[in-house]
Amino acid sequence: MTDIIGFNNETEAMIWGALFIGAAISIYRVMGTNHSLKQSFFLQASFALIATGKLLFLFGATEWLGGDSWGINLAAFVITAVTYPIYRLSIERFLSCCFVLISILLNILWNDHLGLSKDILFNGFFALQLGAAAFLLINPKVRPGYTPIAQALVISLCASVLFLSSHAEFGYLDDRIIIMPFVVNILLGLALIALIAWASGGRETLKREPILLSVTGAVLLGLLSAPGAILAIGLMIFGYARHERLYTLLGALLLPVFLCLYYYNLDITLMQKSGVLISSGVILLAGKFYLTLKGWDQDPKQLSEREQGNLTCV
């Protein structure tokens, strides 16, 4: 196979990549939907072919563009945009979109070819992703075929916030002030407030006491510079509101990670960190007691059914 495909010729690699992609699409189109062993075999074969074809195409494009990293992003975007409406396997769509978004993020962080500051590029890219993800996830008119893009945007947002929350490990290229987190905090804080209003039924509900307390908590999280916690809580709220366990689970898994990173990166002594942890625990317990006292910890449906039962007994 290595003698047939010439890796020293970028044009030949791109041609072979296009042929592999064409073969994968052809197999996907004719394999049927009967969920048999034969269909499963052809599905896996087409997935392997399109993955190999895209790698060959990107390899050839990299050589053809002289190894320019932004050129690789452009080639990945083009091949993903071309194959997305034709090859409809969700996992392939998701992985391709993730590759495009993550590669752009890495270029923003570790390359300086555009002549702009990393701060502007990072925050601008984050704002575009956040807006696109909100539109695709909340707009009821969006077709299900765009779900892989929305999921890839969520993963890229998580990766961006993970980098922003891990400056002690990554160092921002040995400079901790290259990317300031306040812009991301503002964006995520506003998005969380909008999400709370949407999940509770609209802007009119913001006047209700429990919703008002939730919005106050979102504002405090933004002031505490905890973008990871805001994003994780937002994912759990969205997953609960839309009955999407995938987002709820992702948020639940990320929340302790981001909280650990937040407390680890606090520039205070261990004794002071202990005081912060104890104070946070006391505040959470007090909040739980207040919710129980008000009856807000119960499911509204169960609460209404219980009230109806009591009325019937009376």
Salt bridges, closest charged atoms under 4 A:
GLU92 OE2 - LYS54 NZ 2.53
ASP112 OD1 - LYS118 NZ 3.03
GLU209 OE1 - LYS294 NZ 3.93
ASP297 OD2 - LYS288 NZ 3.87
